[in-house]
Amino acid sequence: MSKYVIIRSMKNRLRTLDGLEVDLLVELAQGYLAFEIKSAERVSPVDARHLRGLGEFLDKPLLHSFVLSDDPETKSLAPDITAIHAAYFLG
């Protein structure tokens, strides 16, 4: 069994007519991953506001959402939204 998984993905940015904007959507066969990118040193649930309800606009399930920032603390902003330092996320 291979140690690596090859994922074919397509990266997009989403903006709806009512102003909802998400910085990055990664489409996988199973669904989408959504990313909001902030330069803030501290994030709060307000920073994830554009990620809430996003699944209603998509043609596949929203698997998980992330807020990437300079905040050193990894935290759950909602059951399906995780805030994590951008460098930690990249490994």
N, C-alpha and C positions, 0 to 999 in steps of 0.2 A: 504494500500500500504506500502510495506516495505521501511524502511529508507536506507537499504543497497542493493547494487547490487553485486551479485556473478558473477565474470568474470572468465571464464575458459581461461587460457592463457598458452602459451608456450614461454619460454624465449630462445633466440638464440643470437649468435654473427655471424655477416656476414663478410666474407672476400672474395673479388673477385680476379680473376687472375691478374687483372690490378692494384691491390693494394688498392682498396676501402675497408675500414674497418669501421664497425659501432660497438660500444661497446655492445649495447643491442637492440634486437628487441623483442617486445611483440606482439604476434599474437592473435588477437581477431576475433570473427566471422565476423565482418564488415571490418577488414583490420589490418594494422600494426601501432604500435607506435614505433618510433626509438629514441634511446638515445645515445648521445655522452657524455662521462664523462671526465671532465677536472679538474685538481687541481689548475687552474689559479684563481687569485683574480680578474682579468678582462678578459672578453671574447670579441671577435670581430667576424665579419662574417667569417674570416679565420678559426676560430675554428669549423665552421659548414660545412666546405668544403666537408667532406665525406658524409654529409646528402643530399647534392644537387644531384638531379638525381637518388637518391636511388630507387624511385618508378619504374623506368624502369626495375629493376632486380626482382621485387616482383610479386607474383601471385595474390595478392589482393591489394586494394588501400592502399597507405601510408596516414593514417589519419592525423598525425601530427608528427613533430620531435622536440626534446628537446636537448639543451645543458645544462647539469647540471654542476655546478662549485661552487667556493667560491665567485663569484662575487655577491655583495649584490643587484645589480640593475637588475630587470627583464626587458628584452627588446626583441623586435622582431628583429631577424636577417634576416628574409625573411618572406614572407606571411605565410608560412607553417612551420617556424622554430622559436621556442621561447627559449631564454636563461633565466634560472632561477637558483637561489641559490638552491643547492641540499637539504638543510634542509627545505627551504620554500616549495619545491615541495613535500616533504614527509609529510608536515603539522606539 
